[in-house]
Each structure stands twice: as C-alpha cells, then as structure tokens.
Amino acid sequence: MVVSPPSEVETRRPARGRVDNLLGRLLLVLLLLAVVAGGAWALSRFDRRSPQFADPPFPVPFQQVEPGSQAPEQGGQVPTSQQPQASPAQQSAGVEPLEAWARQMAEKTDIPVRALRAYAMADLLMRAQSPACRISWATLAGIGRVESHHGTIGGLRLGEDGRPSDPIIGIPLDGRPGVKAIPDSDGGTLDGDTQWDRAVGPMQFIPTTWARYAVRANGDGNSPDPQNIDDAALAAARYLCSGNRDLATGEGWWAAVLTYNQSVEYGQNVFSGADAYARASTP
C-alpha cells in the first residue's frame, strides 16, 4: 500500500505548534518575572511606609491595697530653684531645675510636662505652708490620672497657660444610680449648670469644695480657675492636707483620698498611679 506524501499544509502545522509553544513559555516566564518584580517593588514601598510604633504607655499595675494599711511611695524629691538638677546642656540652655525635672519625668511616666510642673509646684508650696502634711507630687499625679488623665481626657491638650484645650466639665450630680444629688450651688458660674452641680477642671472639683480651698497658684491677683492645672493641683493639695493629716502614713493617706471620693476602688486606683509614678522617679 502506497502512502501519499503529506501535503504542504500538513508539513507546516507541527512547526507552527512548536513556535506557539515556545512563545507561550516565553510569555509565561516574562509574566512570572513581572509578578516577582512587582511584588518586590510593593514590598519595598510597604517597608518604607510602615508606621514607626510608639513606645508602650507607662504601665500602672492595679494594687488592691487594704485601706489604711500603707501609703504609696513618696518618690524622688522635687527640685527647688537652688538644686542643680539640670544637665550641663540644659543649664547652658537656661533650663530651670524644675523644668528639667518635669521633662525627665514626662519621658518616664507619660505625664504631660505642664501637668508635672503643676503637681511639683503644689508639692513645694505645701512643703512650705504645711510641712507636717507630707503630701507628694506623686499623689497629686495619681489623682490627676484618675480624674482627667492629667487634663488630656478625650484627646484634650494642656496649654502653656495651664488650661485644657476645652473646659473639663463632669456629668450632672443629679442623684442617678451611683451619683450623689447635689443641687446647683453657684448659679452655674463654674459648670454652666443652674440646676445641678458638676465637677469641673482637671482635678474635678465641685463648686462648694472649690470655693473653700481654691487659691491662685501663681499669685497674680486673678481669681482661682478650676480649669487651670496649677490652681487645681494646689487646691487638691490643700483639700487633702486639711484636718492635720500626714499623707506619708497609711492612715493619713487613705483618710485624705477617701474624702476626695468615698470609694475603695477609687483609692486603690489613685494609690496605684501614685506608687508607680513615685517609683519611676526614684534613681
């Protein structure tokens, strides 16, 4: 049997198939190279744009301290203007010792420098006016942490004038569950509420307590301002030191803080912050 020779068309088909196969492989290789190159470019862009994570916030372990059993640590002493606490570089830049101390403590504790200066000044003033009280800046910071996160609650900022970017005004003290009923006592002058009193400012004073213990911290002759962290910290110190209390003792410290808020959990929260801040300030 004689087999007819393949036609010209038939002889060309295998050649075209080989060419098509080769081109397909080449396109596949080019596609893979493009994918790899694109992935490398995207990864490099991602690496350049990846966020720089901030240090974790200052840790404050909760301490379930038995009321009256002990006081928090006092911590390192606040420097006066006569104590050369600034570094040589800070001294050459004209930084006051108290300012240098506040900046160093802010880095350690995450407390704003402006708030630390207020707590420290109240500490120094009470050391001169009521030395037997032995209140510390760390206790004031412990209260400021619980009451308003040092004047920064809700994303607020403390200005250099000592006031938060917006006034801090608490809920109406209208007798709802868990809340005392305190009718308006100041015509809404401090809190803007003519029906009920509200706690105001970074240290959360009710108007009647503010009227009794407030003084102007910088002595400029203006009226005390509960929104001003300097005035609020000093009023808090005066209030805590009333009754001839010694806040370096467990009995005196707890008696003072529980008059601020009659809650054991509140006192434990303040204790936890005060103790953590004091320990961070100790060399």
C-alpha positions, 0 to 999 in steps of 0.5 A: 500500500502506497502512502501519499506524501503529506501535503504542504499544509500538513508539513507546516502545522507541527512547526507552527505548534512548536513556535506557539509553544515556545512563545507561550513559555516565553510569555509565561516566564516574562509574566512570572518575572513581572509578578516577582518584580512587582511584588518586590517593588510593593514590598519595598514601598510597604517597608518604607511606609510602615508606621514607626510604633510608639513606645508602650504607655507607662504601665500602672499595675492595679494594687488592691491595697487594704485601706489604711494599711500603707501609703504609696511611695513618696518618690524622688524629691522635687527640685527647688530653684537652688538644686542643680538638677539640670544637665550641663546642656540644659543649664547652658540652655537656661533650663530651670531645675524644675523644668528639667525635672518635669521633662525627665519625668514626662519621658518616664511616666507619660505625664504631660510636662505642664501637668508635672510642673503643676503637681511639683509646684503644689508639692513645694508650696505645701512643703512650705505652708504645711510641712507636717502634711507630707503630701507628694507630687506623686499623689497629686499625679495619681489623682490627676490620672484618675480624674482627667488623665492629667487634663488630656481626657478625650484627646484634650491638650494642656496649654502653656497657660495651664488650661485644657484645650476645652473646659473639663466639665463632669456629668450632672450630680443629679442623684442617678444610680451611683451619683450623689444629688447635689443641687446647683450651688453657684448659679452655674458660674463654674459648670454652666449648670443652674440646676445641678452641680458638676465637677469641673477642671482637671482635678474635678472639683465641685463648686462648694469644695472649690470655693473653700480651698481654691487659691491662685497658684501663681499669685497674680491677683486673678481669681482661682480657675478650676480649669487651670492645672496649677490652681487645681493641683494646689487646691487638691493639695490643700483639700487633702492636707486639711484636718492635720493629716500626714499623707506619708502614713497609711492612715493619713493617706487613705483618710485624705483620698477617701474624702476626695471620693468615698470609694475603695476602688477609687483609692486603690486606683489613685494609690496605684498611679501614685506608687508607680509614678513615685517609683519611676522617679526614684534613681 
